[in-house]
Amino acid sequence: MKTTVEIPDSLLEQARRLASQERTTVRALVEEGLRRVVAERNRARPFKLRKVSFKGNGLRPQMAGAAWQQIRDAAYEGRGA
């Protein structure tokens, strides 16, 4: 796809010199730069846990202070697990 991008003259001149030194094109440098930025931003995206709370008053009183194993066993009780 073709597009138009405005680049400051000084940066374009630096890119042309670098492209010449590396025997490549300015287009290839721009593409490489965009790929790096996109990859970096995708990697740096922090994990966000969706808010999925339920209406209620928390744990049942008999589960207060219970170990996770006890809570899990009670949740699956009678469900074949």
N, C-alpha and C positions, 0 to 999 in steps of 0.2 A: 504494500500500500504506500502510496506517496502522500507526503504531508509537508507542510512548510513550518519551519521552526526558526525563530529569531535567536541568533547567537551573537554575543558581543564580538566585535572585530578582533580584539586581542586574543580571546579564547579560540576563535576559529583559526587564527594564524598559528597559535601554539599547536592546535590539533593537526593542522596541515603539516607542520614541521615534524611532529611525532609520527604521523602517518607515513611521511616520506622516509624517515629514519627506519621505521619498522616494515617498510615496503608493503603497506596496506592502504586502505582508503579511510577518509574521514567518516564515510558512511559506516564502515566496519567498526571504527572506534565508538561512534555514537551508539550503534547497536549493542556493542559489548558493555558500554557504560549503562545503558538502560537495563540490560539483562541483570547486571550486578545489583543495581539499585532495587529492582523488583524482587530479586531473590533475597536480598538482605532484609527488605521490609517484610516479606512473607515469613522469613525466619524469626524476625524480631517481634512479630505480633503476639502479644501476651494472651495467655489462655484466660477466657472469661467463663466462669461457671454461671449457667442460667439460674435465675432465681426461681426455685420451684418449692415454695413453702405451702403448707396446708393449714387450713383453719383448725384450731384446736388449742389445747392447753399443754402441749408437750407430752412427756412420758406419763404413763399411768403411775400412780403413787407406788405401786408394788415394784416398779422397775427403777425407781430412783436409786442411783448408786450401783445399779447392776452392771456386770461386765458385758462387753459387747457380745460375747458368746451366748449369754443368757438372753439378751435382747433379740438376737438373731434366731435363736431356737424358738422363742415365743412367737416371733413374726411368722415363722414357717410351720408352726405346730398345726398338725392336721392336714398339711398340704403335701405329704408324701416326700418331703425333702429331708 
